[in-house]
Amino acid sequence: MMKKTIFSAIVAATMLFAACGGNSSKATADGKKDCCAGVYSPKTVLDSAKFLLDKQIRIKANVTHVCCSGKKLTFTDMRDTTVMMRVLVGGEIEKFNKCLMGQHANITGYLRMNKITKETLDSNEAKVAEALAEATEKLKTDASLQERCDALKAKLESVKAYKQEQLQWMADNKTDFVPDYYFEAEQFADCCKKKNDPEAMAQAAEQTDGCGGHDGCKEK
């Protein structure tokens, strides 16, 4: 049994390495460093999460959302757009520029995990229910709150449905939590992080596709 377990682990690790091409950069045909080589896709990361959790890796994906504060963005797998991952700022990154929207980004960081428990789900439901109760009470004297009440009712139904889905997943998988993976960003690849530098922009244009389309972005 032990031999079989060890063999399975070796096979899994080998497949993971092959799928990602390792985690080191390589040189292009003309000798230039290709900062987009050896990176993982969100799908590969999530499929192999137990092997990559809390390890430093690089991910390349399409940026489909940047939050207003610039503290997080959404990565979408370029081959399977149904696979998405939250990316939070960390390390030397103070915030993400809005100009990353719609671009490919190559980011180094760590895969992290939150545990979604029944207590977490109960708490989220209670907060929305409380907000709805307060809005409903105020609606008695302020008709302008009708729209807010309707929105909160819809949100509460959504939260309840999500809760049931997660609880069912826990039951099916015989666990007391649902893993919630996210990526803690540390830095952009070296050839992708210089901003407002015409020479860096020109060099980036010669790199492989998706290698930091944010080069040269200016703060607005």
Protein Blocks (a to p, Z undefined) as FASTA:
>chain_A
ZZmmmmmmmmmmmmmmmmnnpabdcddfkopacfkgoiacfklmmmmmmmmgopacdddd
ddfbdcfkopaccdddfklmmbccddddehjbfbdcfklgopacddddddddddddfklm
mmmmmmmmmmmmmmmmmmmmomklmmmmmmmmmmmmmmmmmmmmmmmmmmmnopabdcdd
ddddfbdcfklmpghilklmmmmmmmcehiaplgoiacZZ
